[in-house]
Amino acid sequence: MKAVVYKGPFKVAVDNVPDPKIEHPNDAIVRITSSCICGSDLHMYEGRTAAKPGIIFGHENMGLVEKVGAGVKLLQTGDRVVLPFNVGCGFCRNCQRGYTGYCLTVNPGFAGGAYGYVAMGPWRGGQAELLQVPFADFNALVLPPGKKHEADFALLADIFPTGYHGAELAKVTPGETVAVFGAGPVGLMAAYSCLLRGASRVFVVDHVKERLDKAKEIGGIPVNFDVADAVQQIRDQTEGRGVDKSIDAVGYQAVAQGSPAAGGKAKEIPNIVLNQLIEVTAPTGALGIPGLYVPSDPGGVDEAAKKGSLSINFGRLFEKGLRLGTGQCNVKTYNAYLRDLIIAGRAKPSFVVSHELPLDKAPDAYDKFDKRVDGYTKVVLHP
């Protein structure tokens, strides 16, 4: 089969690789119809992780069940499914409590597994024609048959639930004001989720025009941090108070004012957004941090950052009585409910998708998405 294979920093290729097989009775083989390129994939693409050449990328996957193992009882051949990026077993202590992003079974020695991602277990990614799905009855979310809502449903694998997770971490409630830092796909989904939850005003901070335009289209208030300090801009629009809640959808590759948008070329300040959240949030508010932070960053700005050690103003956090929630999304907590919002016409997350391309266009798509050029905000690949 064809698959997107990592070759080294800033280089991927579409190669022929062996087809996946049923290796356990609980496995299924899914023929991929849509697989998205995620901002998290760019961390590996840019060489900012310990990823070695040969990894098949792709953790945002959906498709049609082609084959099932003898132990699979709920899925049938031909079912249309979307797969959480988290690989879970369904029976370990964490999975039983709903923390499927921290499964203790699928990646021995580590809490959590995922498709096609460094250090997240042996699972190959789905930017490919076929994908092995372990514990398939537990991991696959069945969708209505046909092709309707294809791009919307594809986003249930990661960014729509992850954006919603940011809103849930911050406990956004109706009428509140929110600041979302980062208007990439997850940030836009976080802003959209806050609006779905009834937030009165949602400020969205970024410096890429296409992203800020998208934020405005959905009812967000764009804040360009290249124009002036983002915290001050938001205070100026909230009578100096700041916001009730804030969300970090940027992570450890946060950049300085005036930096170029292209990946790998910006001046990074990995703790800047965390400290901005603390400053912009009013006393007794809450912070949601779904943005990715890692314990090891070979490209870190200093020795501390290379070990994932960042300086934040904890005294100010404590003084203001702020609450904080963080961690990767447990997709299964949200995906069925968000699916039903899509089916009911109450949500259409595909507004964030800028390009739908065949699999063989993946190398060019990675290059343009990483450089933030030609309007590349979210790419869906179709094998």
Residue pairs with C-beta under 8 A, 6 or more apart in sequence:
1 16
1 17
1 18
1 19
1 128
1 129
1 130
2 14
2 15
2 16
2 17
2 128
2 129
2 359
2 360
2 383
3 14
3 15
3 16
3 17
3 56
3 124
3 125
3 127
3 128
3 129
4 12
4 13
4 14
4 56
4 57
4 58
4 125
4 127
4 128
4 359
4 362
4 363
4 381
5 12
5 13
5 14
5 15
5 17
5 53
5 54
5 55
5 56
5 57
6 12
6 44
6 45
6 51
6 52
6 53
6 54
6 55
6 56
6 57
7 13
7 53
8 47
8 53
9 45
9 46
9 47
10 45
10 46
10 47
10 264
10 367
10 370
11 363
12 45
12 57
12 362
12 363
12 366
13 363
14 359
14 360
14 362
14 363
17 56
17 128
19 130
20 29
20 124
20 130
20 131
20 132
21 29
21 132
22 28
22 29
22 67
22 68
22 69
22 132
23 132
24 69
24 71
24 134
25 69
25 70
25 71
25 72
26 69
26 71
26 72
26 134
26 135
26 136
26 137
27 68
27 69
27 72
27 132
27 133
27 134
27 136
28 65
28 66
28 67
28 68
28 69
28 72
28 75
28 132
28 133
28 136
28 140
29 65
29 66
29 67
29 68
29 130
29 131
29 132
29 133
30 61
30 63
30 64
30 65
30 66
30 81
30 83
30 126
30 130
30 131
30 133
30 140
31 63
31 64
31 65
31 66
31 129
31 130
31 383
32 58
32 61
32 62
32 63
32 126
32 127
32 128
32 129
32 130
32 131
32 383
33 62
33 63
33 64
33 80
33 150
33 382
33 383
34 61
34 62
34 63
34 150
34 151
34 153
34 154
34 380
34 381
34 382
35 58
35 60
35 61
35 62
35 125
35 126
35 127
35 128
35 154
35 380
35 381
35 383
36 60
36 154
36 155
36 157
36 158
36 159
36 378
36 379
36 380
36 381
37 57
37 60
37 127
37 362
37 365
37 366
37 369
37 378
37 379
37 380
37 381
38 59
38 60
38 85
38 158
38 159
38 185
39 184
39 185
39 186
40 59
40 117
40 292
41 57
41 58
41 59
41 366
42 263
42 366
42 369
42 370
43 49
43 253
43 292
43 294
44 51
44 55
44 57
44 117
44 118
45 57
45 263
45 366
45 370
46 263
46 264
46 299
46 370
47 298
47 299
48 253
48 297
48 298
48 299
49 118
49 119
49 294
49 296
49 297
49 298
50 118
50 119
50 296
50 298
51 118
52 118
55 116
55 117
55 118
55 125
56 116
56 124
56 125
56 127
56 128
57 116
57 125
57 127
58 115
58 116
58 125
58 126
58 127
58 128
58 131
58 381
59 85
59 114
59 115
59 116
59 117
59 125
59 126
59 157
59 158
60 85
60 126
60 154
60 155
60 157
60 158
60 159
61 82
61 83
61 85
61 115
61 125
61 126
61 131
61 157
62 80
62 81
62 82
62 83
62 143
62 150
62 153
62 154
62 156
62 157
63 80
63 81
63 126
63 131
64 78
64 79
64 80
64 81
65 75
65 76
65 77
65 78
65 79
65 81
65 136
65 140
66 77
66 130
67 77
68 75
68 76
68 77
68 136
69 136
72 136
72 137
73 137
74 137
75 81
75 136
75 137
75 140
75 142
78 145
79 140
79 142
80 142
80 143
80 144
80 145
80 146
81 140
81 141
81 142
81 143
82 140
82 141
82 143
82 153
82 154
82 156
82 157
82 335
82 339
83 115
83 126
83 131
83 133
83 139
83 140
83 141
83 157
84 100
84 139
84 141
84 157
84 158
84 161
84 331
84 332
84 335
85 114
85 115
85 117
85 157
85 158
85 331
86 100
86 101
86 103
86 112
86 113
86 114
86 328
86 329
86 330
86 331
86 332
87 103
87 106
87 107
87 113
87 114
87 115
87 120
87 121
87 123
87 134
87 135
87 139
88 95
88 100
88 101
88 103
88 105
88 106
88 113
88 135
88 138
88 139
88 332
89 95
89 103
89 104
89 105
89 106
89 134
89 135
89 138
90 96
90 100
90 135
90 137
90 138
90 139
91 105
92 103
92 104
92 105
93 104
94 100
94 102
94 103
94 104
94 111
95 103
95 104
95 105
95 138
98 330
98 332
98 333
99 330
100 330
100 331
100 332
100 333
101 112
101 327
101 328
101 329
101 330
101 331
102 111
102 112
102 327
102 330
103 111
103 112
103 113
104 111
106 113
106 121
106 123
106 134
106 135
107 113
107 120
107 121
107 122
110 119
110 120
110 121
112 120
112 328
113 120
113 121
113 123
114 120
114 121
114 123
115 123
115 124
115 125
115 126
115 131
116 123
116 124
116 125
116 126
116 127
117 125
123 132
123 134
124 131
124 132
125 131
127 359
127 362
127 381
127 383
128 359
128 383
129 359
129 383
133 139
133 140
141 156
141 332
141 335
141 336
141 339
143 149
143 153
143 339
144 343
149 342
149 343
149 350
151 350
151 353
151 356
151 380
152 342
152 347
152 348
152 349
152 350
153 339
153 342
154 380
155 189
155 349
155 350
155 352
155 353
156 331
156 335
156 338
156 339
156 342
157 331
158 329
158 331
159 185
159 186
159 189
159 349
159 352
159 378
160 189
160 193
160 334
160 335
160 338
160 347
160 349
161 329
161 331
161 333
161 334
161 335
161 338
162 186
162 189
162 190
162 290
162 328
162 329
162 331
163 185
163 186
163 187
163 188
163 189
163 190
163 191
163 192
163 193
163 249
163 290
164 189
164 190
164 193
164 196
164 329
164 334
164 338
165 288
165 290
165 329
165 330
165 333
165 334
166 180
166 186
166 190
166 193
166 247
166 248
166 249
166 288
166 289
166 290
167 178
167 190
167 193
167 194
167 197
167 247
167 288
168 288
168 325
168 334
169 247
169 286
169 287
169 288
169 289
169 290
169 325
169 326
169 327
170 178
170 245
170 246
170 247
170 286
170 287
170 288
170 325
171 245
171 286
171 288
171 323
171 325
172 178
172 193
172 194
172 197
172 199
172 245
172 288
173 197
173 198
174 197
174 198
174 199
174 200
175 198
175 199
175 200
176 199
176 200
176 243
176 244
176 245
177 199
177 200
177 201
177 202
177 203
177 238
177 243
177 244
177 245
178 191
178 194
178 199
178 201
178 202
178 203
178 243
178 244
178 245
178 246
178 247
179 202
179 203
179 205
179 223
179 234
179 242
179 243
179 245
179 246
179 247
179 277
179 280
179 281
180 187
180 190
180 191
180 194
180 202
180 203
180 204
180 205
180 220
180 246
180 247
180 249
181 187
181 205
181 206
181 230
181 246
181 247
181 248
181 249
181 250
181 254
181 273
181 276
181 277
181 291
182 190
182 205
182 206
182 248
182 249
182 250
182 251
182 273
182 291
183 191
183 204
183 205
183 206
183 208
183 211
183 212
183 214
183 215
183 220
183 222
183 249
184 206
184 211
184 249
184 250
184 377
185 352
185 377
185 378
186 249
186 290
186 291
187 204
187 206
187 211
187 215
187 247
187 249
187 250
188 204
188 211
188 214
188 215
188 218
188 351
188 352
188 377
189 349
189 352
190 247
190 249
190 288
190 290
191 202
191 204
191 215
191 218
191 220
192 218
192 347
192 349
192 351
194 202
194 245
194 247
195 202
195 218
195 219
195 220
196 341
196 346
196 347
199 245
201 221
202 219
202 220
202 221
203 220
203 221
203 223
203 234
203 237
203 243
204 212
204 215
204 220
204 221
204 222
204 223
205 223
205 225
205 230
205 234
205 276
206 212
206 215
206 222
206 223
206 224
206 225
207 224
207 225
207 226
207 257
207 259
207 261
208 261
208 372
210 354
210 372
210 375
210 377
211 377
212 222
212 223
212 224
213 222
214 351
214 352
214 377
215 221
215 222
216 222
217 351
218 351
221 237
223 230
223 233
223 234
225 233
225 257
226 257
226 258
227 233
229 257
230 276
230 280
231 242
231 276
231 279
231 280
234 242
234 243
234 280
235 241
235 242
235 280
241 282
242 279
242 280
242 281
242 282
242 285
243 280
243 281
243 282
243 285
244 281
244 282
244 285
244 286
245 281
245 285
245 286
245 287
245 288
246 277
246 280
246 281
246 285
246 286
246 287
246 288
247 277
247 287
247 288
247 289
247 290
248 273
248 274
248 277
248 287
248 288
248 289
248 290
248 291
249 290
249 291
250 273
250 291
251 273
251 291
251 292
251 293
252 270
252 291
252 292
252 293
252 294
252 297
252 305
252 308
252 310
253 263
253 266
253 268
253 270
254 268
254 269
254 270
254 271
254 272
254 273
255 266
255 267
255 268
255 269
255 272
256 266
256 267
256 268
256 269
256 272
259 265
259 266
259 267
259 268
260 266
261 371
261 372
262 370
262 371
262 372
262 373
263 370
263 371
263 372
264 370
268 301
269 301
270 297
270 300
270 301
270 305
270 310
271 310
271 311
271 312
273 291
274 289
274 310
274 312
275 312
275 313
277 287
277 289
278 287
278 312
278 313
278 316
278 317
278 320
278 322
279 313
279 316
281 287
281 320
281 322
282 320
283 320
283 321
283 322
284 320
284 321
284 322
285 320
285 322
285 323
286 322
286 323
286 324
286 325
287 322
287 323
287 324
287 325
288 325
288 326
289 324
289 325
289 326
289 327
290 326
290 327
290 328
290 329
292 328
293 308
293 310
293 326
294 308
295 307
295 308
296 306
296 307
296 308
297 305
297 306
297 307
297 308
298 306
299 306
300 306
300 307
304 310
304 311
317 324
338 347
338 349
341 347
342 348
342 349
352 377
352 378
353 377
353 378
353 379
353 380
354 375
354 376
354 377
354 378
354 379
355 365
355 375
355 376
355 378
355 379
355 380
356 379
356 380
356 381
356 382
357 365
357 379
357 380
357 381
357 382
358 381
358 382
358 383
359 381
359 382
359 383
361 381
362 381
365 376
365 379
365 381
368 374
368 376
369 376
369 379
